[in-house]
Amino acid sequence: MARTLLFPQGFFWGTATSAHQVEGNNIYSDWWKAEQEGKVPHKSQRACDSYNRYEEDFDLAKAMHNNAYRFSIEWARIEPQEGKFQEEEIEHYRRVIRAAKERGLEPFVTLHHYTVPQWFAEKGGWTHKKAPEYFERYVQFVVERLGNDARYWVTINEPLILLVKGYGSGSFPPFKRNNFLGMLQATFTMIKAHKRAYKVIHDRNPEAKVGVAHAINYLESSGGIFHVLQIPVVFVLRYVKDQWFLDQIKNSQDFIGVNHYRRIKFSFRRGSFTEGDILSDFGWEVYPRGMYHVVKSLQRFKLPIFITENGIANAKDDHRSAFIVEHLQELHKAIEEGADVRGYFHWSLLDNFEWAEGFHMKFGLVEVDFETLERRPRPSANTYAEICRTSSLEIDS
Ligand code: IFM
């Protein structure tokens, strides 16, 4: 029997991108520099050229019946040299926001999505004790000018991923390996930076809604002979990676942004690892039930929740439609049980520059030909469009 799952009134349906991954030629950022120096395996170059083609991109989002769009403002464009702020770049983002709104897309603006200006990185980046001040100054400049143009603000995207990759595995700038002191310093400056940004945004626009986009993948014990002993360890790890940061910014957030992609298993023998029946091109397990568990676990914060990212690297597009439907079904179940979820942003609108994996990982509802920059919606874009159009899901029950 078919059943219709209706999402709440006013639910936001969107896609998400970030500046460095789609805009192209982000030449003043630390990532760009690392790419030129060969410290990361791929170069972003002109990426999707969305810096110039954003209207075409928004037409695609509108054709998908989206009513929201999450994107990031690039700090390195706004302040390419310390203290030298670029009014014309603000004007650019003003046009971006206007173009989104003209197409009925509510802008969700991220202020920091992995990349920072080179001058900031050279000073020591997030480990510099003045990092919160520098970030606040940039945010102040942006919100003085755009504070009334957008209502929803994400200060920092996935702080913990940045910290772990930047100071643990050393695969992201600033490429520090096992630098736990640096990781700790950067963690606390990010917390301070978020709090300052929260205040600055609210001083400018009391109606604004501010949060972080937190990476919360679902961690579970692998089972096996040590299962019972692994459970308490998983419990602690879950708290540390999923909720500790949110507790630190408890009184400085109006919503929780969740970036959820996959399940990760934990065992004493193998540490954290992936296995499963369906894996994405990235090797990530497709595990829709994780969405339900993650959202339920956040109910204790009593804050609205937005799924600020959820998606799959799937070049053939043979799993993406089912991925979307099944994750939304789990999300709906959590909503039915009282979770206050207000929106869902699919990652991503377009294939784009997937950091250390370059252009090989295809996360787009829309395929991009990186030779011609032609955009071609994949079949899964139709699936998503129909869900967004009706704000509902048809399922067989
Ligand atoms: O592409 C990234 C994005 O920048 C941050 N969240 C995860 C995505 C997929 O890896």
Boltz pocket constraint, residues with backbone or C-beta under 6 A from the ligand:
constraints:
  - pocket:
      binder: B
      contacts: [[A, 18], [A, 21], [A, 158], [A, 259], [A, 309], [A, 347], [A, 353], [A, 354]]
      max_distance: 6.0
